[in-house]
């Protein structure tokens, strides 16, 4: 058993101003995406300024989509009881699946503006996302969020506020799989020109499979619990369409042109 590290969720405190590690993880994700995006921007005819604009679009999509997604998927009852709750983003609750939908809408708007094929742009964006996902999961870990189920494995950790039993550090599992591993796969695959839609499909499939696996050792949201069978969670349910769409895009891409610039 390993002791859960004691890390103050507040990274910087200047009087009434507090900067949380979780917020800094968003900054890490966007800075990494900007840097990596600038390296490959010429492949699809974009400039560094274009990458900055694209990230601005995506940042709005992440925040608005992530918050609305959490309210719809996980907090509908709370939203109905308190309509203004959805605007109190500091009150916790962001959904990856909602953030993904927000980013897709932002990418569609940006692609129209730049007269790019939508899937050409999403193929470009997909490898830029995992570092932010991994950083966000580290932020969850520091915030004592996403507790795992009880385990007898030697790296189990007593989760703060949940008793002495060692639990899976599920947030760290996700940081490794959704962040490090998924980035390595997508960055390597996208290093060469691929058929349009293939990289996007691989992102959906890879994230979906990794998230589904980790859900087996992650505690479900307390106010939702298990949806079925004593193990099937809301995270699994929301992930299944991603896996199906990922497989569909990969199959569909076999008949699509190769984006020579990507």
C-alpha positions as CSV (number, residue, x, y, z in Angstrom):
1,X,0.0,0.0,0.0
2,X,1.2,3.5,-0.8
3,X,0.2,6.6,1.1
4,X,-1.9,9.1,-0.9
5,X,0.4,12.1,-1.5
6,X,-0.5,15.3,0.3
7,X,-0.5,18.1,-2.2
8,X,-2.3,21.4,-1.7
9,X,-4.9,21.8,-4.5
10,X,-4.0,25.5,-4.5
11,X,-0.7,26.0,-6.4
12,X,-0.4,29.7,-6.0
13,X,-2.1,31.9,-3.4
14,X,-1.8,35.7,-3.6
15,X,-4.1,37.2,-1.1
16,X,-7.7,36.5,-2.2
17,X,-6.4,35.2,-5.6
18,X,-5.9,31.4,-5.7
19,X,-4.6,29.5,-8.6
20,X,-5.5,25.8,-8.4
21,X,-3.4,23.0,-9.9
22,X,-6.4,21.8,-11.8
23,X,-6.7,25.1,-13.6
24,X,-3.0,25.0,-14.4
25,X,-3.4,21.6,-16.0
26,X,-5.7,23.2,-18.5
27,X,-3.0,25.7,-19.3
28,X,-0.5,22.9,-19.7
29,X,-2.8,21.1,-22.1
30,X,-3.5,24.2,-24.3
31,X,0.2,25.3,-24.3
32,X,1.3,21.8,-25.4
33,X,-1.5,21.7,-28.0
34,X,-0.3,25.1,-29.3
35,X,3.3,24.1,-29.5
36,X,2.6,20.8,-31.2
37,X,0.1,22.3,-33.5
38,X,2.5,25.0,-34.6
39,X,5.0,22.3,-35.6
40,X,2.5,20.7,-38.0
41,X,0.4,23.7,-39.0
42,X,1.9,24.0,-42.5
43,X,0.7,20.5,-43.3
44,X,-2.8,21.7,-43.6
45,X,-2.0,25.3,-44.7
46,X,-2.3,27.0,-41.3
47,X,-0.1,29.6,-39.6
48,X,0.8,30.0,-36.0
49,X,-1.8,32.7,-35.7
50,X,-4.4,30.3,-37.1
51,X,-3.4,27.8,-34.4
52,X,-3.9,30.4,-31.7
53,X,-7.4,31.1,-33.1
54,X,-8.2,27.4,-33.3
55,X,-7.2,26.9,-29.7
56,X,-9.4,29.9,-28.7
57,X,-12.4,28.2,-30.4
58,X,-11.6,24.9,-28.8
59,X,-11.1,26.5,-25.3
60,X,-14.6,27.9,-25.4
61,X,-15.9,24.5,-26.7
62,X,-14.1,22.6,-23.8
63,X,-15.4,24.9,-21.1
64,X,-19.0,25.4,-22.3
65,X,-19.4,21.8,-23.6
66,X,-17.7,20.3,-20.6
67,X,-20.0,22.1,-18.2
68,X,-23.2,21.5,-20.1
69,X,-22.2,17.9,-20.6
70,X,-21.7,17.4,-16.9
71,X,-25.0,19.0,-16.1
72,X,-26.9,16.9,-18.7
73,X,-25.1,13.6,-18.1
74,X,-24.4,13.7,-14.4
75,X,-26.2,16.6,-12.7
76,X,-29.6,17.0,-14.4
77,X,-31.4,16.8,-11.1
78,X,-29.2,19.5,-9.5
79,X,-29.6,21.7,-12.6
80,X,-33.4,21.4,-12.5
81,X,-33.4,22.3,-8.8
82,X,-31.0,25.2,-9.2
83,X,-30.9,26.6,-12.8
84,X,-28.0,29.0,-12.0
85,X,-25.8,26.1,-10.7
86,X,-24.6,25.4,-14.3
87,X,-22.9,28.8,-14.4
88,X,-21.0,28.2,-11.1
89,X,-18.1,26.4,-12.8
90,X,-16.0,26.6,-9.7
91,X,-18.6,24.4,-8.0
92,X,-17.1,21.4,-9.7
93,X,-18.3,19.2,-12.6
94,X,-16.8,18.9,-16.1
95,X,-17.5,16.1,-18.5
96,X,-15.0,14.9,-21.1
97,X,-17.8,13.8,-23.4
98,X,-19.5,17.2,-23.3
99,X,-16.1,18.9,-23.8
100,X,-15.5,16.7,-26.8
101,X,-18.8,17.7,-28.4
102,X,-17.9,21.3,-27.7
103,X,-14.6,20.9,-29.4
104,X,-16.1,19.2,-32.4
105,X,-18.6,22.1,-32.8
106,X,-15.7,24.6,-32.5
107,X,-13.7,22.6,-35.0
108,X,-16.6,22.6,-37.5
109,X,-17.0,26.4,-37.2
110,X,-13.2,26.9,-37.7
111,X,-13.1,24.5,-40.6
112,X,-15.9,26.4,-42.3
113,X,-14.1,29.7,-41.7
114,X,-10.8,28.3,-43.2
115,X,-12.5,26.2,-45.9
116,X,-11.0,23.0,-44.6
117,X,-12.6,19.6,-44.7
118,X,-13.9,19.0,-41.3
119,X,-12.2,15.6,-40.9
120,X,-9.0,16.9,-42.2
121,X,-9.1,19.4,-39.3
122,X,-10.1,16.8,-36.7
123,X,-7.3,14.5,-37.9
124,X,-5.0,17.4,-37.2
125,X,-6.4,18.1,-33.8
126,X,-6.7,14.6,-32.5
127,X,-2.9,14.1,-31.6
128,X,-2.9,17.4,-29.8
129,X,-5.5,16.5,-27.3
130,X,-4.1,13.6,-25.2
131,X,-1.5,15.7,-23.3
132,X,-4.3,17.9,-22.0
133,X,-6.3,14.8,-21.1
134,X,-3.4,13.4,-19.1
135,X,-2.7,16.7,-17.4
136,X,-6.3,17.0,-16.4
137,X,-6.3,13.6,-14.8
138,X,-3.3,14.6,-12.8
139,X,-5.3,17.6,-11.7
140,X,-8.1,15.3,-10.7
141,X,-5.7,13.3,-8.6
142,X,-4.3,16.4,-6.8
143,X,-7.9,17.5,-6.1
144,X,-8.8,14.0,-4.6
145,X,-11.2,13.3,-7.4
146,X,-12.1,10.1,-9.3
147,X,-11.6,7.6,-6.4
148,X,-10.9,4.0,-7.4
149,X,-12.4,0.8,-6.1
150,X,-10.8,-1.1,-3.2
151,X,-7.8,-3.2,-4.3
152,X,-5.2,-5.5,-2.8
153,X,-2.6,-4.5,-5.3
154,X,0.7,-3.1,-3.8
155,X,0.2,0.3,-5.3
156,X,-3.3,0.8,-3.9
157,X,-3.8,4.1,-1.9
158,X,-6.2,5.0,0.9
159,X,-8.3,7.7,-0.8
160,X,-8.8,10.8,1.4
161,X,-12.1,10.8,3.1
162,X,-13.0,7.2,2.1
163,X,-11.5,5.2,4.9
164,X,-8.3,3.2,5.3
165,X,-8.8,0.6,2.5
166,X,-6.3,0.9,-0.4
167,X,-7.9,1.9,-3.6
168,X,-6.9,2.0,-7.3
169,X,-5.4,5.4,-8.2
170,X,-7.8,5.5,-11.2
171,X,-7.0,9.1,-12.1
172,X,-3.4,8.1,-12.6
173,X,-4.4,5.1,-14.7
174,X,-6.3,7.5,-16.9
175,X,-3.4,10.0,-17.0
176,X,-1.1,7.2,-18.4
177,X,-3.6,5.6,-20.8
178,X,-5.5,8.7,-22.1
179,X,-2.5,10.9,-21.9
180,X,0.9,9.2,-22.5
181,X,-0.1,6.1,-24.3
182,X,-2.8,7.7,-26.5
183,X,-0.6,10.6,-27.4
184,X,2.3,8.2,-28.4
185,X,0.0,6.2,-30.6
186,X,-1.7,9.2,-32.4
187,X,1.5,11.2,-32.8
188,X,3.3,8.2,-34.3
189,X,0.4,7.2,-36.6
190,X,-0.2,10.8,-37.8
191,X,3.5,11.3,-38.6
192,X,2.7,10.0,-42.1
193,X,-0.2,11.0,-44.4
194,X,-3.3,8.9,-43.6
195,X,-6.7,8.5,-45.2
196,X,-9.1,11.2,-44.1
197,X,-10.9,10.3,-40.9
198,X,-8.5,7.5,-39.9
199,X,-6.7,9.5,-37.1
200,X,-10.0,10.9,-35.8
201,X,-11.4,7.4,-35.7
202,X,-8.3,6.1,-33.9
203,X,-8.7,8.8,-31.3
204,X,-12.3,7.9,-30.6
205,X,-11.5,4.2,-30.5
206,X,-8.4,4.6,-28.3
207,X,-9.9,6.9,-25.8
208,X,-13.1,4.9,-25.7
209,X,-11.3,1.6,-25.0
210,X,-9.0,3.0,-22.4
211,X,-11.8,4.8,-20.6
212,X,-14.0,1.7,-20.6
213,X,-11.2,-0.4,-19.1
214,X,-10.5,2.1,-16.3
215,X,-14.2,2.3,-15.4
216,X,-13.9,-1.2,-14.1
217,X,-11.7,0.0,-11.3
218,X,-13.1,3.5,-10.9
219,X,-15.9,4.3,-8.5
220,X,-19.1,5.6,-10.2
221,X,-20.5,9.0,-9.3
222,X,-22.1,8.6,-5.9
223,X,-25.4,10.2,-6.9
224,X,-25.7,7.9,-9.9
225,X,-24.1,4.6,-8.9
226,X,-24.0,1.6,-11.2
227,X,-26.5,1.6,-14.1
228,X,-26.6,-2.2,-14.5
229,X,-25.1,-5.5,-13.5
230,X,-23.3,-4.0,-10.5
231,X,-20.4,-2.8,-12.6
232,X,-21.8,-0.9,-15.7
233,X,-21.3,2.8,-15.2
234,X,-22.4,6.1,-16.9
235,X,-18.9,6.5,-18.1
236,X,-19.1,3.2,-19.9
237,X,-22.4,4.1,-21.4
238,X,-21.1,7.4,-22.8
239,X,-18.0,5.6,-24.1
240,X,-19.7,3.0,-26.2
241,X,-20.8,5.4,-28.9
242,X,-17.2,6.7,-29.1
243,X,-15.9,3.1,-29.7
244,X,-18.6,2.4,-32.3
245,X,-18.0,5.7,-34.1
246,X,-14.2,5.2,-34.0
247,X,-14.5,1.8,-35.6
248,X,-16.9,3.2,-38.2
249,X,-14.6,6.1,-39.1
250,X,-11.6,3.8,-39.4
251,X,-13.6,1.5,-41.8
252,X,-15.0,4.5,-43.7
253,X,-11.6,6.0,-44.1
254,X,-10.4,3.1,-46.3
255,X,-12.3,4.6,-49.2
256,X,-11.3,8.2,-48.5
257,X,-8.4,10.2,-50.1
258,X,-5.1,10.5,-48.2
259,X,-4.6,14.0,-47.0
260,X,-1.1,14.5,-48.4
261,X,-0.5,17.5,-46.3
262,X,-1.5,15.9,-43.0
